[in-house]
Amino acid sequence: MNKREKQNDGVTIREHVFDGIQEYDQKLPNWWLFTFYIAIVYFVIAWFVYYQTPAPIPNDGERIEGQIAVIEAKKKAELESMLASLSNDSLREMSKDATHLASGKAIYEAKCAACHGLDLAANLNGIPLPGVPLNDTEWKYGGEPLQIMALITNGSPDLTKGMIPWKTQLSPSEIAQVVSYILSKQPS
Ligand code: HEC
């Protein structure tokens, strides 16, 4: 018995019926078959080149990591040149930069607010906190930006007061950002 049934229009339909549905049995078009064969050949070549050649071509992940490393190196170089040129004026300039201020605020709230207060006034609902106010014009150790930076970096000369050298926990750029945040809160 012939399993295939030729229709008038040349379309072949399989005999098999399931749930009232029959299947076409067509030869795939040549353009489709060629694309398929080319894809198979391409796969074999690509597999060989990527995985079997001695100097592997970097995959996407490695390429992205390479790009990130380049960006990181650039950022580091920029940061270093920024730190090298750090001055009272450049710190004041930083205190107008929204990105530095946002980072400085985050560091301040995490590390400093416990003693100096969220509003820098060193008191919490009328209860004085251990730190000194940083939002006034009175500076025990000098109010120039570089003096503030040095005091935060190296701590108070009197360590028993609780103001530790923050250089052990914060990078110079983070300290510069926190200084710029404090500067932005100065009464003008
Ligand atoms: C454990 C409490 C405590 C923490 C936390 C703390 N400080 Fe202080 N800070 C103090 C005290 C106390 C003084 C006063 C030190 C003195 O009189 O010698 C001080 C002094 C200072 C001064 C000098 C003020 C002046 O009048 O010259 C600055 C600036 C300062 N702190 C910034 C910071 C920053 C920025 C942070 C967070 C990175 C921080 N402090 C975290 C307690 C603290």
Residues whose N, C-alpha, C, O or C-beta is under 5 A from the ligand:
A	BS01	HEC	K111 C112 C115 P130 G131 V132 E138 W139 K140 Y141 G142 I148 L151 I152 S156 D158 K161 G162 M163 W166 V178
